[in-house]
Amino acid sequence: MIFKILKYLLFGIIGLIIVVVLIAAPFIIKARSEGDKLYRQYADYTKEVLSQKAQLAPFAVKPEFQTLHPAKFLKMFKIAVSSQQGDRLARVNSLDATMFMFMKMFTLMIRPAYNYNLPMMSVDFIFIGGKRVYVIEIIDPAKIDDANKTKYYDVMRTWMPEVATFKQSATRDWYKDFLADCSIHIEGDRSKDDVLFEIYKTYLNAYLDMAANAEPLSADKSAQVKTGIETYVETLLSKGGPAVEVFEKMLGPEGQREYVRTVMFGLDG
């Protein structure tokens, strides 16, 4: 009798799973299609602008880090990285991430050369059906003031009144020691797609124009920029952030450290 009960229970569970999948399938297909379309919009625009405003060459990422698709996550996470390098922009990384088949993520990380007074720029946009998670971080740990940087920060700040109308996302307390006040952490929906894309275009162009007009630094100021970037990355690894915590689960502590330092930020191991 007990085996018959277990058999019927198993069939019931399987049937329930099939029903849930059938109900969710249209949502998953629509969400994935929408996410792919938005990802391509951001990726294509970024590629075009970088080709116009920066002199970059491909950078070879270690084979094991080119695509993360671990079996222990049942292949539900896939992260592929494209990496470039240049004179003023020491490393430019773009990540194409798909999570749970329907969540799409566009990531851009720019780490400047140490001999220019430039911040890092980190972008994470997540598309989940109609929901948008939108993060642009201008990471400026050295905090060396100059007119060129101020000029382009002011360009970015022109969007602050619009940004203030969105739902604000919480950030880690330690971030405030490193982020410029024009950084953005907000949530929105598909009705805001056009304005969100315009914000991104402004920030990306302002950052690249800032880099193009930056003057070389003295040796001591260059060392200050390098120390600031190293301090930020080590603080990120020790105190955590959403992305690096995902990498720890995917790669383990040692793999996470190597990936964050050498791939995301282009630092020595």
Protein Blocks (a to p, Z undefined) as FASTA:
>chain_A
ZZmmmmmmmmmmmmmmmmmmmmmmmmmmmmmmmmmmmmmmmmmmmmmmmmmmpccddddd
dfklmpgcdfkloopaccdddddddfklmbacdddddeehlaccddddddddfkbccddd
ddddddehjbccdddddddfkopacfklmmmmmmmmmmmmmmmmpccddddfklmmmpcf
kbccddddfklmmmmmmmmmmmmmmmmmmmmmpccddfklmmmmmmmmmmmmmmmmmnop
fklmmmmmmnojmlmmmmmmmmmnopaZZ
